[in-house]
Amino acid sequence: LRYKTVSLPRDRRFSGGMSALLDSGAAAAHEAALRSAQHEAAEYLARFRQIGLLDGHALWAGGTVVEDPSVPGTDGDGEGIVRTIHFVRHGQGFHNLLADVYRANGKSFSSLGDDFSDSCPYRRHEIRDAPLTEIGRQQAMVLRPAARALRPELVVVSPLSRAVQTALLAFDHLRDGPEAVPFVAHGGVQEQGGVQRCDHRRPIAEIAREFPSLDLSALAPLGEADPLWYICLCYISCDARYQRPAASSGQRLAI
């Protein structure tokens, strides 16, 4: 297990400074969305500490080095393959907005996927695979200068609408023309469900109609329905989820 964390320079961090780049009406809404995201991040961090996952150390990222001559993109010489992976969070979805409204009205709930009560907004049927709000779309478009600077050669996205929309908006310059790169939907970066409806993927055919330029071939082994939605309830086997998207040595990926 080998990985390296690289922090972006302060002028390329957009979590707090994005407000200055949005129009005045959107800036306040973005700040509210940011506070909500920070609240949920604190919930996850507290849970990690509770179960001893952090063990006194900061949790950054991890990845496995696969060395198998039979697998494209690996060399089997013991050195592994070096790839640069940039992680980009999706913009505000309608499920996030609904959670903000719940909190503004004094309703409390858990965002950890363990809240089966009717007080959890993420369980509402109306927000299955929730798309981006207008604020979320603006957040994604504001990322374009930073996205262009990353120069990815492959964009890997969750098949959930909010992630696909964020990728297509932020990396718009890579969708066609001489700079075009593949945009691949992959189950390995999709949130697993069973509780929160916002994480319930739509059928592949429906996604294909809405996003015709998106490569959905990696989802084919999973089938039209979303087996990852049922995984925490049924504990089904989803080995197909871990099929690797094709990438070569030294390649840059955005996820």
ZINOR-V842949 format. One record per pair of residues at least 24 apart in sequence whose ideal C-beta (glycine too) atoms are under 7 Angstrom apart, sorted by the first residue. I is the first residue (numbers start at 0). J is the second residue. D is the distance in whole Angstrom. If there is no record, write none. Layout:
i;j;d
I;J;D
I;J;D
This chain:
i;j;d
0;61;6
0;63;6
1;64;6
1;79;7
2;60;6
2;61;6
2;62;5
4;59;4
4;60;6
11;145;5
11;148;7
13;141;7
13;142;6
13;145;6
17;138;6
17;141;6
20;141;5
21;137;6
21;141;6
25;134;6
25;137;5
28;134;5
29;134;6
29;138;6
31;99;6
32;91;4
32;95;6
32;99;7
32;134;6
35;95;6
35;98;6
35;99;5
35;102;7
39;110;4
42;109;7
42;110;6
42;111;6
43;111;7
46;111;6
71;245;6
72;245;7
72;246;5
72;247;6
72;248;7
80;248;5
81;248;7
81;249;6
82;246;6
82;250;5
82;252;6
83;251;5
84;252;5
84;254;6
85;149;5
85;151;7
85;253;5
86;254;6
87;165;7
87;169;7
87;253;6
89;161;4
89;162;5
89;165;4
90;131;5
90;135;3
90;136;6
90;138;4
90;139;5
90;161;7
90;165;5
91;131;7
91;132;5
91;134;5
91;135;4
91;138;6
92;129;4
92;130;7
92;131;6
92;132;7
92;135;6
92;161;4
92;197;7
93;126;6
93;129;4
93;130;6
93;132;6
94;120;7
94;121;6
94;126;4
94;129;4
94;197;4
96;132;5
97;126;6
112;194;5
112;195;6
115;194;6
121;195;4
121;196;6
121;197;5
122;194;7
122;195;6
122;196;6
123;196;6
124;196;6
126;196;6
126;197;5
127;196;5
127;199;5
128;159;6
128;160;5
128;197;7
128;199;6
128;200;6
128;201;5
129;160;7
129;161;6
129;197;5
130;160;4
130;161;6
130;164;6
131;161;5
131;164;5
131;165;7
135;161;7
136;168;6
139;164;7
139;165;4
139;168;4
139;169;5
140;168;5
142;169;4
143;169;6
143;171;7
146;170;5
147;172;6
149;251;7
149;253;6
150;251;6
151;180;6
151;251;5
151;252;6
151;253;4
152;180;6
152;250;5
152;251;5
153;180;6
153;181;6
153;183;7
153;244;7
153;246;6
153;250;6
153;252;5
154;180;6
154;182;5
154;253;5
155;183;5
155;185;5
155;188;6
155;244;5
155;252;6
155;254;5
156;182;6
156;184;6
156;188;7
157;188;5
157;189;4
157;190;7
158;184;4
158;189;6
158;200;5
158;206;6
158;218;6
159;189;6
159;198;7
159;200;6
163;210;5
163;213;6
170;253;7
174;212;6
181;214;6
182;212;6
182;213;5
182;214;6
183;214;5
183;217;6
183;244;5
184;213;5
184;214;7
184;215;5
184;217;7
184;218;6
185;217;5
185;244;6
186;217;7
186;218;6
186;221;6
186;227;6
186;240;4
187;240;6
187;241;6
188;254;5
189;227;6
191;227;5
191;230;5
191;231;6
192;227;6
192;228;4
193;228;6
193;229;6
193;230;6
193;231;4
193;232;4
198;228;7
199;225;6
199;228;5
200;225;4
200;228;7
217;242;6
217;244;6
